[in-house]
Amino acid sequence: MSRFSKVPGAGVKAIKNPVYWSRMQIQNQRYKAQSQALVERFNERWHRLSDIQNKIANDFVDEIIEDLRGKELDKLMLYIDEMQS
């Protein structure tokens, strides 16, 4: 296997070699598994960020929003909109 490079199809005999097709299948399965793992990691991070945002809203914003007026309220609402987007 050492005569084959990391990229399928760039080896010595390339497509004419039956080993190419088995390696291509293995490599495609590896790419698919990596892709699924990346999606799961992204979703996990997204849910953690959503939880942090909800905790901030419940613990901090809900308590002080009633006391704010005018520019302070507008600025806080701007920060909340940026955080949600």
Secondary structure in CASP SS format (residue, H / E / C, confidence):
PFRMAT SS
TARGET T0000
AUTHOR 0000-0000-0000
METHOD secondary structure of the structure
MODEL  1
M C 1.00
S C 1.00
R C 1.00
F C 1.00
S C 1.00
K C 1.00
V C 1.00
P C 1.00
G C 1.00
A C 1.00
G C 1.00
V C 1.00
K C 1.00
A H 1.00
I H 1.00
K H 1.00
N C 1.00
P H 1.00
V H 1.00
Y H 1.00
W H 1.00
S H 1.00
R H 1.00
M H 1.00
Q H 1.00
I H 1.00
Q H 1.00
N H 1.00
Q H 1.00
R H 1.00
Y H 1.00
K H 1.00
A H 1.00
Q H 1.00
S H 1.00
Q H 1.00
A H 1.00
L H 1.00
V H 1.00
E H 1.00
R H 1.00
F H 1.00
N H 1.00
E H 1.00
R H 1.00
W H 1.00
H H 1.00
R H 1.00
L H 1.00
S H 1.00
D H 1.00
I H 1.00
Q H 1.00
N H 1.00
K H 1.00
I H 1.00
A H 1.00
N H 1.00
D H 1.00
F H 1.00
V H 1.00
D H 1.00
E H 1.00
I H 1.00
I C 1.00
E C 1.00
D C 1.00
L C 1.00
R C 1.00
G H 1.00
K H 1.00
E H 1.00
L H 1.00
D H 1.00
K H 1.00
L H 1.00
M H 1.00
L H 1.00
Y H 1.00
I H 1.00
D H 1.00
E H 1.00
M H 1.00
Q H 1.00
S C 1.00
END
